[in-house]
Amino acid sequence: MLPAPLRFGARRGGVPDYLRRALKYPQMDLEYTFWQMVYLCCDPKRVYKNTSYHKQTKNQWARDDPAFTVLCVCFLFVAAVAYAVAFRVSPGMFLRAVGGAVLLDFALTGVVVASATWVIANRYLRVNSLHGVEQEVEWMYAFDIHCNSFFPLFLLINVTQYFFLPYLLQEGFLPVFLSNTLYLSAFVYYHYITFLGYSALPFLRDAVYFLYPAAIFIVLYVLSLLFGVNITIFVINLYFGVSPS
């Protein structure tokens, strides 16, 4: 039998209800969602301070409002349109870019990362309670953490990169340095917000382990500089089939 947090349809707020609400715009709290997005960029700890309040009022750590996820998907679509216009790609390549950004980068990666961190947190980081009720990390909360972490990453490597494309696509060490530093900052910040998300849960210990993967990106960053690999050029070629010169 699956653990309670993974039996999505077993209670209100599970995945089926979450998906139904995603199709009902009037039920979304966009003002609060935009507030979260702003503070995830400037003060992410403040966002996670609300998780305890949400647990007390809704009896779950995860958001029951799909507005954050819906807005991320919309932003990714707009970004794909902007890049497609900039590189004048074909409709087929545009659909490939949208599918890659929404389905692969955001949704599939989110499911994989959320599932992995959910298992790690519940199996290895939970503190057994002596007096209180045993608690577990909800899978939907793990996915919320991915969404929270993804948004600043999106701003850095989709939005900021877009405005500096004319320079980042040039040859030379400085464009390589700036491009790769941008990607490093995005992925390190992703893991930092992931760490904060699990640190907010009082029944977990050693959430610092979620920061460790950032070391891998630092090593890759150093190697990319040594070998002169411009990540912006690599990504643009991967998604849009364009090899800037």
LOZA-91275 format. One record per residue (C-alpha): y, z, x; residue in three letters. Coordinates in steps of 0.05 Angstrom, whole numbers, plus 5000, padded with zeros to 4 digits. Layout:
YZXAla ...
This chain:
500050005000Met 507049845024Leu 511850425040Pro 516650584984Ala 522750265018Pro 519149595022Leu 516849574950Arg 523049194933Phe 522049154858Gly 519749864849Ala 526650144834Arg 533649944816Arg 537349664876Gly 531349294904Gly 531448574928Val 530348244859Pro 536248624828Asp 540348494891Tyr 539147744885Leu 540847744811Arg 547448084824Arg 549047574878Ala 549647064822Leu 554447494782Lys 561347464813Tyr 564747964766Pro 559848504789Gln 561948454862Met 567048924892Asp 570648434937Leu 576348904954Glu 571749434983Tyr 567748885019Thr 573948615053Phe 575749335073Trp 568949405106Gln 569748745143Met 576548935170Val 574149615195Tyr 567749335224Leu 572348975273Cys 577149545289Cys 573650205271Asp 566250095253Pro 564750845254Lys 569250925193Arg 564850435154Val 558550835168Tyr 561851485148Lys 561251225076Asn 553651175079Thr 552651915066Ser 557351875006Tyr 553451274981His 546951644988Lys 549652234948Gln 552351794891Thr 547251234888Lys 541151584919Asn 540151034969Gln 543150875037Trp 543450115026Ala 548949754990Arg 547249534920Asp 553049044919Asp 551248354949Pro 558548164960Ala 558148265035Phe 552147795042Thr 555147274994Val 561747265033Leu 558047185099Cys 554446585072Val 560946285045Cys 564446395112Phe 558746055149Leu 559145455102Phe 566645395113Val 565745455189Ala 560444905187Ala 565244455149Val 570744585201Ala 566144425259Tyr 563443805224Ala 570443545213Val 572443705285Ala 566443315314Phe 566142785259Arg 558742865249Val 554442505198Ser 552742825130Pro 545642925154Gly 547943285216Met 552643705174Phe 546943925128Leu 542844095190Arg 548544515217Ala 549544885151Val 542045005144Gly 541645255215Gly 547545725208Ala 545746015139Val 538245985137Leu 536446085210Leu 542046455244Asp 543846915186Phe 538146975137Ala 531746875177Leu 534347225238Thr 536847785193Gly 530047865160Val 526547885228Val 531548355261Val 531848815200Ala 524348845194Ser 523448995268Ala 528749535271Thr 526249825204Trp 519249905232Val 521850195298Ile 526350695263Ala 521150925213Asn 515350955261Arg 518451215324Tyr 525351515311Leu 524451925248Arg 525052675253Val 519853045212Asn 523253505163Ser 520854225160Leu 524354435096His 527553825064Gly 524753195031Val 521952675079Glu 526552085085Gln 525451375109Glu 529950805128Val 530450315071Glu 529049585089Trp 535349375051Met 539449865093Tyr 536549545156Ala 538848865129Phe 545649165113Asp 546249365186Ile 544648655207His 550048385160Cys 555148885186Asn 553448705258Ser 553447955243Phe 560547915215Phe 564348095280Pro 559547645317Leu 561247085269Phe 568747185280Leu 567847145356Leu 563046565364Ile 564646155302Asn 572046275288Val 575146475356Thr 570945955392Gln 573245415344Tyr 580645505360Phe 579245485435Phe 574444905434Leu 579044415470Pro 579144875531Tyr 572045165526Leu 568944475527Leu 572244285593Gln 568744295660Glu 569944825712Gly 568445555724Phe 573945845681Leu 571745515616Pro 564545725631Val 566846445645Phe 571046485581Leu 565746165537Ser 560046595562Asn 564247225561Thr 565847075488Leu 558447025471Tyr 556747645512Leu 562148055475Ser 559447815408Ala 552248015422Phe 553848675455Val 558248855396Tyr 552648655349Tyr 548049165382His 553449685383Tyr 554449645308Ile 546949655299Thr 546750295340Phe 552250605297Leu 548550415233Gly 542150785253Tyr 546051355284Ser 549151485216Ala 542451695188Leu 541452445199Pro 533852405199Phe 533551935259Leu 533852105333Arg 534951695396Asp 538451125360Ala 541250945429Val 534950525439Tyr 538249995396Phe 543449905450Leu 538349735503Tyr 537548985485Pro 544748895504Ala 542548965577Ala 538448325568Ile 544647945547Phe 548448215607Ile 543047955654Val 543047275619Leu 550647265623Tyr 550547365698Val 545246835707Leu 549246345664Ser 555246435708Leu 551246345771Leu 548145695746Phe 554545445712Gly 551545405642Val 556945345589Asn 554045655526Ile 559245335481Thr 557244635503Ile 549844815496Phe 550845075424Val 555244495402Ile 550044005427Asn 544444395393Leu 547644425325Tyr 551643785321Phe 548243325370Gly 554843255408Val 555043265483Ser 562443365500Pro 564943045564Ser 
